[in-house]
Structure formats: structure tokens, C-alpha cells
Amino acid sequence: MESADRPPTDAATRLQNALAITGGRFISRSRLAGRTLYWLAWLIVSPRVIVSAGVQREIDALGVGALRLVASASVLVGLITTFQIASELTVFGAQTISGRAIGWFAARELGPISVAVLVIARSAAATAGEYAAMAAGGELDALRAMGLEPAKYLVAPKLAAFLVALPTLTIFADGLIVLGGWIGSSVFLGYSTRFFLEQFRSSFEVLDIFVGLGKSIVFALVIGIIAADEGLSVGRRVNAIGAAATRAVVFCLIGVLAADTVINAIFYFIPGLS
């Protein structure tokens, strides 16, 4: 009887431990987000030369360094989307209106999501690994001993760079996704450029751009906070650096998809917003 009762007890214990860990990580990330946003506001209101230079370096690394990757991926995403939409609409004999979908779909969904995934793959692991290496090497403890807040001098500049880089890259990606859609429509599907532009203008609105930019800002907050928290929470364990980078990518992807789901649900259940 005792051995028969043990598996449920072990399962319940594991579930309790998992819930405790999840709740603890949520609390720690919420605290980190609060402190970082506070120091980010301080950075905007009272910029310092050292911190501002750090923000510029981070923008160069996160934004300018990702331009070629975003450019090539966006054109391919535009081509893929055009082919998929035209293929599905062929069943209804409406493949000619594929140009209508590419504009608003790129601005509202494809651009923000594509950029967020690329930035996660390129920068989230690097961010978590950088902070984890600093934690393992005792640099974070040295900062705290000198009275310097890591959220102020490390996380806030990085988050500021994310908040600048993602919306900018999203606008850049939107244009190239539309370019890929035009290439797919005119070169491979045989539609004229004038016809594609007419279809594009008939469905695209300025609101679509603002929705996509709003999503990119939310995604930047999610990526910046989760990646920083994963790196700062490893303690002085060198063997945890790789695991922190891996967890940062996984949890950033989940966080971005969850945020995108919530935003889309809001627009779906409140039609007046769209």
C-alpha cells in the first residue's frame, strides 16, 4: 500500500515544486521589469553620457547588426505568404486578390512576429549568456558592492535598445515583406505591378502599421525582461551559462507568442478596435 501511494505523492510534489518555481520566476521577472522601467524612465528624463553611449552600442548591435538577416528573411516570408495565400484562394477562384492580404497581414502579424523571432534567435541567447557570464564571474556582485544597480546600468540600456530596434526593424520588415509579395505576384503569378498596388491600397490602412508597432513594443519588453532575468538569476555557476541562454530563447518565444495571442484576442473580441 505504501509503494502504491507513493507515485501520486511524488507527482503532487513535483507539481507543487513546478508551480512554486513558476510563481517565483514570475515574481522575479515582475520585480526586474518594475526596476528596469523605472531606470529606463530615469534614462529618458536625465540621460547620462556613459549610459547613453551604452544604449547607442546596443542599438548598433541589436538593430543595425540585424538588418541583413531581417532583409533576407522578410523577402522570403513575403514570397512564401503570397504563394500560400494564392494557393488557398485558387480553390475559390479568387487568387487575384492575394495582394489585398499581404499588406495588412504583413503590417499586423508577419512583420512583428518575424522580427521578434529573428531577434530572439540572434540576441536573446546572447543577452542571457552575457549576464550569466557576468554573474558567474562575480561582476554583478562587484557592481552591487559599489552601490551600482545592475537593472540601471545593464538591463535598462539593453531594454532601451530593444524598444528602439524592434519597431524600427518591424517597419523595415513590413516594406520588404510587401516587396516579396510583389515579386511573387508579378514575377511568378503573372499579375501586373499596377494590379498588385491597387489590391494593396484597397485593403491597407495606416492603423495596420500602428498595430504592428504596438506589438513590436510589447515584444521588445517581453524579450528584454525575460532574457535579462534568465541571465541574472544563474548565480555564480559557470556551467549554467549555456542553460540560461537556451531557456532565454525558449521562454522568449513562448512569451512573444502568448503576448501576440492576447493582443489578437483583444482585437477579435472588441471589433471596434480593428
ABEGO torsion letter per residue (X at the ends): XAAAAAAAAAAAAAAAAAAAAAAAAAAAAAAAAAAAAAAAAAAAABBBAAAAAAAAAAAAAAAAAAAAAAAAAAAAAAAAAAAAAAAAAAAAGAAAAAAAAAAAAAAAAAAAAAAAAAAAAAAAAAAAAAAAAAAAAGAAAAAAAAGBBAAAAAAAAAAAAAAAAAAAAAAAAAAAAAAAAAAAAAAAAGBBAAAAAAAAAAABBAAAAAAAAAAAAAAAAAAAAAAAAAAAAAEBBAAAAAAAAAAAAAAAAAAAAAAAAAAAAAAAABAAAX
